[in-house]
Each structure stands twice: as C-alpha cells, then as structure tokens.
C-alpha cells in the first residue's frame, strides 16, 4: 500500500469533530484569554509532543507577549505501567 492509499484509507474512516475554521477560531479565543491574564512574567507554552506541536505553533503566532515554549513527551503503556 502506498502512502497515498494509506492516507486515503485513514481519511475515509476519520470523523471530523471540528473544521479548520473552528480550530483557528478557538486558538484565537484562547490567545485572547491568555493575553487578558496580565501575568507577572513570561508565559510558558507547554506543548504535548506527538500531536500538539502544530496547534502550539498556531497559538504561539497569536500571542504578542513574553513567552517560553517547552514540551513534554508522553507514551502509552499497554498492559503495564
């Protein structure tokens, strides 16, 4: 199976829970809420790797205040801890 075929198969089974416009609007609202907080120091934007990087980058471009970007990496353990 080619990558194109695999992507088509995933898209055929995927459920869209929010449109791209809805996601962009939510990130804009989130950035506005963060900006209103008037925090005493730089904001730390913490990204969960393996899926959160693009959303974090989109949020980052909407924030016009001192901030730091960091990340955490998580794993799922099946049948154990």
N, C-alpha and C positions, 0 to 999 in steps of 0.2 A: 504494500500500500504506500503510495506517495504521500508526502506531507500535505499536499493539496487535498487529496482524498481524505486523509485523516482529519484535517480541519473542517472539511465539508460534513463529515460524519458527526463531529462534535457540535457544529452549528445546528445540524438537523435535530439533535437531541437536546439542545440548550433551551433553557427557559429565561427569557429576558424579564428581569424584575424591575429595571429602571432604564429609561432611554438615556442616551448620551447627554441630551439636553438636561434631563432631570439630575444626572450626576453632576454636571457642570454647575447647575443652579444650587445644588446642595453644598458644593465646595465653596461657592461664592458666599452663601449664607454662613457657613462655618467660619470662613476667614473674617467676615464682618463681626461675628460674635467674639472671636479671639481678639480682634483689634479693639473692641469696646471694653475689654477687661482692664486696660491700663495697668498692666503688671509691672512690678518694680524692676525687673531685669529682663534679659533676653528670653524669649520663648524657646522651649526645646520641642522641636517637632520630632516625635519618635515614630519611626516607620517600622511596620512589621514586614520583614522580607518575605519573599515568596508570595507576592501578590499586592503588597501595599505601596510599592515604590512609585508607580505611575500616579496614583491618587495623591501621595505625599508630594510629588513634584508639582502636580496641578495646584495643590493647596499652597505650596511654597511660593508660587508665582503670584498668588493673590495677596500675600502678606507683605506689607510695607513697614516692617518694624524689625528691631534687632532680634535675630533668632539663631539657633543652632539646629543642625539636622543630625540625628543619630538613628541607629536602627537596632532592632533585636531580630534574632533568627530563631525560629521555633521549629520543632519537629513533633510529629505524632508518633507515639509508640503504640504499636499494635500488640495486644496481649501482654503488656508489661509496663513497667514504669522506668 
